[in-house]
């Protein structure tokens, strides 16, 4: 049977059997399993909010800048231009309004101690200067000590134990704030403008396309900086958990970057597929999606479609660039990816819990896999059937997901809330449109 059908087969009763070409995950979509439409209607359980300026609804809000570790950078507007300010001191945090802030994660997945103990990693001269400058003022020292005390308390230390710990020891612990590899890119707003209810949060889709592009560029600049300051980093996991049921600690928009010393199982698996067939991302992913009419958005630089064989309803956005890593993309290429990702979030709205995950070639990898982003809707609860069979039931088929997105994208495009690009049947969806393969030609493969 042709691979065009063996991975995506519709049974006479309407059951759709799918196998993801990259992961081998088997998924069934069974009729009548509860396929809900996209809605942004305010639920009856929503509560009205009290507007406060600056916002103070969580620890990521503007008023609580001193609850988080010292910033590594912030994106601000000065004299009509957007500028990245690095290492803003504690006493200067109120001097500018940050559109996005880059801060260390207080509770790291891969800690500074991991790098220090396993690789004898030390602060680079740049990181050492930042730390010394930040701690040169009483405000900086107080900020760092307060955050360290909170971290110790949250980790189960008693008040007496915290009090007995020397200042020198606490400042040594603060190395994680200045040279750690787990960071957050935090958006300024908690709620969207003119919000009335607590469900009207500021999500990726609430941004303008220009704001979302700056969000992406600021994230990519952080990726560059992490690699430049830690030579042991081989890959940076970039992801965004939206809402608590998708793993978010706060319902405040933020991306996470986690530096690791290996490629990770997902990328290693993708590279095995690539080495078996270096056109796999065209042949079995994007071309496949096109032949099954799953492509729903496209521009010069990126293409979006509903993925097959996913445990959760999943949107995939692929870069068409020849370049493998986000930090190697031109601004135009990043903008193309950003515009499609932003439009997908805008079409979904802010009430669907989801994970946005980035995939790309690792720092030390010679293979050229395309940068791609998936948006997984965390709307499915796996049950015992999945555990016993390793066949997952996803109530939203790729066709259904496509059909949910198209009318919303069309409406947003008509209203000028997303960039103007082809949608659904307007998409060129040319075979082999991804140009990551060395020596790839634009004409169709024989």
GIFENWO-V407286 format. One record per backbone hydrogen bond with DSSP energy under -1.0 kcal/mol. CO is the residue of the C=O (numbers start at 1). NH is the residue of the N-H. If there is no record, write none. Layout:
# GIFENWO-V407286
co: [CO/CO]
nh: [NH/NH]
This chain:
# GIFENWO-V407286
co: [2/2/5/7/9/11/15/16/17/18/20/25/26/27/28/29/30/43/47/55/58/61/62/64/72/73/74/75/76/78/81/83/85/89/90/92/99/100/101/102/102/103/111/112/113/114/115/115/116/124/125/126/127/128/129/130/131/133/137/138/139/140/141/142/143/144/145/146/147/148/149/150/151/152/153/158/159/160/166/167/168/169/170/172/173/174/175/176/181/182/183/184/185/186/190/192/196/197/199/200/201/203/204/208/209/210/211/212/213/214/215/216/217/218/219/220/221/222/223/224/225/230/234/235/237/238/239/240/242/243/243/244/250/253/255/256/257/258/260/260/264/265/266/267/268/269/270/271/272/273/277/279/280/281/282/285/286/287/288/289/290/294/296/297/301/302/303/304/304/305/313/314/315/316/317/318/320/325/326/330/331/332/333/334/335/336/337/338/339/340/341/342/343/344/345/353/354/355/356/357/359/362/371/372/373/374/375/376/377/383/384/385/386/392/397/398/399/400/401/402/405/406/407/408/409/410/411/412/422/423/424/437]
nh: [5/6/8/19/17/14/11/29/9/27/24/20/392/18/394/16/33/46/198/63/61/64/65/67/87/102/85/99/83/81/78/76/74/92/93/95/188/75/186/72/73/184/115/116/117/118/119/121/120/128/129/130/131/132/133/134/135/136/141/142/143/144/145/146/147/148/149/150/151/152/153/154/155/157/156/162/163/164/170/171/172/173/174/175/176/177/179/180/259/105/257/103/255/101/202/195/49/200/201/192/203/206/207/212/213/214/215/216/217/218/219/220/221/222/223/224/225/226/227/228/229/233/363/260/258/358/256/356/354/246/248/247/252/187/185/239/183/237/234/235/268/269/270/271/272/273/274/275/276/277/280/283/284/286/287/289/290/291/292/294/293/306/424/304/320/299/318/296/297/316/377/307/375/305/373/303/435/328/329/334/335/336/337/338/339/340/341/342/343/344/345/346/347/348/349/378/242/376/240/374/372/365/319/359/317/357/315/355/379/387/388/389/390/28/401/402/403/404/405/406/409/410/411/412/413/414/415/417/298/426/427/440]
